[in-house]
Each structure stands twice: as C-alpha cells, then as structure tokens.
Amino acid sequence: MMEFTAGQIAMMLSGELVGDANRKVSNVAGLETAKEGDLCFLGDDKYLPYLKDTKASVVLITKTLVYDDTTEATLIRVDNARGAMAQLLQAVAEVLNPKRKGIEQPAYIAEGVQVPEDAYVGAMAYIGKNVRLGKGVQIYPQVYLGDNVVIGDNTILYPGVKVYYNCRVGSNCILHAGVVIGSDGFGFEPDAQGVYHKVPQIGIAVIEDDVEIGANTTVDRAMMGETRVKKNTKIDNLVQVAHNVVVGESTVLCSQVGIAGSTTIGNHCMLTGQVGVAGHIEIVDNCIFGAQTGVPGSITKPGVYLGSPAMDAGLCKRVYAVMRKLPEMYRKLV
C-alpha cells in the first residue's frame, strides 16, 4: 500500500477527522494486531473494546458507533467504515495496477478485428475471427478468445482466461486467471452396449454485466440454447457451472460450489463453500445455503438451508442435535 496521511484519507472519503491529520499509514491491519503505520476499520460494536489499546495510526470508524474510551489512534468518522475501506483500497489498487493501453507483441489478432484505442492486448494473446471488443477492455497475456466472441466495455480478462467460440462476456466484468467460459458441457449418451458417445454441445455461455469470476472457475456452454450468469453475480475460485444453468442476479457462489446441468438459481442467493446442487431443479430468490449443503431437489421457499439433503436451518440444527445422541439412545434400546 502507498503512504497516505490521515488528512488525505479523510478528504478522499469525505470523513470527519478526529486527531492528528499528519499521521501516516502505509499498511492495513486488524485492530487487535495493528502497529504504528497501519490503517484499520471499525464497523461493528463488538470490536469496540479493541479501540482503546490498538496501536494503529488511523482507524476508520462508523459514525453511529458510540465509544467511551480514549484512543491514541487518529479517527476518521464515516457513514460505513467497511464500505469506506473498500473505497480506499479500490483507489490504491488503481494506482498499483493501472489500466494498460496498446498491443504487446507477439499477439495474434485475426484480420478485421478492431481493437479500441484505449484497450490493452497482452503478449501471446489469441483473438479469433469476428471478435468484438468493447472500449477499455484489458486482455492480459495468454488469453484466448475464440471466433465470434463478444467482450463488453471495460472488462478485464486476466492471464490465461479462455473464452470459447460464440460466447459473450458483458461490460465491467472481471475474469481472473484460468477462468474458462464456454467449454463443452458434460454430455454423453450410452449405446446399447453401454459405450458412451459424446453429445455435441452447440449452445453458448453468456456472462452479463458487472460479474466477477474467480480463478480456475468454469462456466460450460449449453448443449442447446445458453448457459447464463446474470448481472452483478460474484463467483469465487474453483466453481463449476454446468451446461444450461442459469444463475440469477446479484447471487454469490463461493469456492468449490458445483451446479449440475439445467438448474436455475434465483436472484440474491448465496451458496457458500462446497455446496452441491443437483441438475434440472429450480431455486427461488433469496436463499442461503450453508457450507457443504447438498441440494437434491427444487427449493420453493426463500430461507436459510443446511445439511444434505438440504433442510431449513432451524430444523437441521435440531436434527443434528438428536444425531449426536443416537449412540447413547442405541445403547439404551439394546
């Protein structure tokens, strides 16, 4: 992180400064482990006890929090400390990794493809026939874009991203290293002798605007029609989205989630780590699934779900409470 004074940070965030405006920070840390030169944020009253003894130089604190103890840190009071920290880190990130321009060599760009003046194409990138690139796109080294691919404005494709033919990625998206969009769906049909034969996957995959996809995640193309990830959805590393899946708007898929083919996930859902979802089912809006939840059938009611098979979180906790007592109950029965 670059060095900033408390005064500069307060000005950047339109915050209220309490303390020395000349205190300098060059790193970020948690309140309990911070040292001189660190910047922290405090957005939850359960962390208020750490404020008195923190060694941090500057603390972003949510205005509504009430604190009685004094602190040696310079405070910057803001409406939302966590959001303010995110805003500050975004500004720092843009300095540390600024947008690039121009075409590095060697890179292959098919004849007739128009690269906008403010775009960047890294070395060893491959851009196929009839590809359409939006303004300000950032195509890092070793990216592969197949024929007829569309990439929207200001989208970033980090090293090693692969977008297969005919697929589309919207504007303001971020695809991290190793993401694969439009690989074949897992479609095979056995013959009379039980020998599996490939079912051609001739559909596409569509990523809408403002989607971020983590490293080494795969979104398969549809067998027919399209696989679609809707706008503002955020996908973690190592996630599998199978053919003909639809993922709703502003949904979160955490690491190692697997969604089988032809399933529809609603808007504003959250699938935490290692959730597995069966194929050909539907999940309504506003559902949360705890880690390792198994979803074998459609979910028709918004709520929080745990366990395998998935059940209402409250019921699941009661079931697990009984399960822990089963050995003792068995001994009494026999």
DONU-686151 format. One record per residue (C-alpha): x negated, y, z. Coordinates in steps of 0.25 Angstrom, whole numbers, plus 5000, padded with zeros to 4 digits. Last residue first. Layout:
<recs>
XYZ/...
</recs>
This chain:
<recs>
512247895092/513048025094/512148095104/510948065096/511648125083/512048255091/510648275095/510148255080/511248345075/510948465084/510148535074/511248515063/512248585072/511448715072/511248695057/512748685055/513048815063/511948885055/512548845042/513948885046/513449025049/512649035036/513848985027/513448865020/512448825009/512148675007/511048685012/511048795022/511348945023/512349045018/512649185020/513949245014/514749275002/515749164999/515849074986/514549004987/514448894976/513848764979/512548694982/511848814989/510648774997/510148875007/508648865009/508549005015/509849075018/510849105007/511549245006/512849264998/513349404994/513949364980/514549224977/513649104974/514049024962/513648874958/513148804946/511848764952/511448754966/510748864974/509448834982/509048944993/507548934995/507349075001/508549165002/509749174992/510349314994/511649354986/511949494982/512649454970/513149314967/512249184963/512749114951/512348974948/512148914934/510848844937/510148824951/509648934960/508348914968/507949014978/506448994981/506149134985/507349224988/508549254978/509149394981/510449444974/510649584970/511549544958/511949394956/511049284951/511649204939/511049064936/511149014922/509848944923/509148934937/508549044946/507348984953/506649074964/505149074967/505049224971/506149304975/507349354967/508049494968/509349524961/509549664957/510249634945/510749494941/509949374938/510549294926/510349164920/510949164906/511849104895/511448964892/510448874899/510048994907/508649054909/507949024922/507649124932/506249084939/505549144950/504049144950/503849284957/505049354962/506249414953/506749554955/508049594948/508349744945/509049724932/509649584927/508749454925/509349374914/508949234910/509349174897/510049054890/509548944881/509148844891/509048714883/509448594891/508248504892/508348354892/508348264904/508248114901/509248034909/509447924899/510847984895/510248124893/509848214905/510148364904/509148474908/509248624911/508348694921/508448834915/507348874906/506448994910/507149124908/506449214918/505149164925/504549244936/503049224937/502649354943/503849444948/505049494940/505449634943/506749694937/506949834934/507749804922/508349674917/507649544913/508149464901/507949324895/507849294880/506549224881/505949184894/505449294905/504149254911/503449334922/501949304923/501549434929/502649534934/503849574926/504349714930/505649774924/505649924922/506749914911/507249774907/506549654901/507249584889/506749444884/506949424869/505749324868/505049284880/504349384890/503149324897/502349404908/500849374909/500449514913/501549604919/502749664911/503249794917/504449854911/504550004910/505650014900/506249884896/505649774887/506349694876/505749564871/506049534857/504949444855/504049404867/503249474877/502049404883/501249464894/499749434894/499349574899/500449664905/501649734898/502049864904/503149954900/503250104899/503050114884/504150004882/503649874876/504449854863/504349704858/504249704843/503149614841/503049524854/502149574865/500949484869/500049544880/498549554880/498449664883/499249754892/500449834888/500749974894/501250024907/501249984921/502150014933/501350044946/500949934955/500349994968/501050124966/502450064962/502249974974/502050094984/503350154979/504050024981/503450004995/504050144999/505450104994/505349975001/504950035014/506050135013/507050025011/506549955023/506550085031/508050125027/508450265029/507050315032/506350365045/504850375043/504050345056/502650375059/502150265068/501750295083/503050245088/504050295098/505050205104/506550235103/506950195089/508250205082/508350145068/509350225059/508150295051/507550165046/506050175049/504850175040/503650165049/502250235047/500950205054/501250065059/500650025072/502049985077/502249995092/503550065094/504050025080/504049875083/505249885092/506049945081/505949815073/507349765077/507949905072/507749875058/507149965047/505749985051/504650005041/503149995041/501950075036/500550035040/499350125042/499150095056/499649955059/500949875057/501149735063/502449755071/503049865061/502849775049/501749825038/501549915027/500249975022/499550105019/500150205029/499750345033/500250435044/500250575039/501750605041/501550575056/502850555063/504350535060/504550555045/505950545039/506050475026/506250515012/505450385008/504350455000/504250575009/504250485021/503150395014/502250515011/502450575025/502050435031/500750445023/500450345012/499350245008/499550144997/500050005000/
</recs>
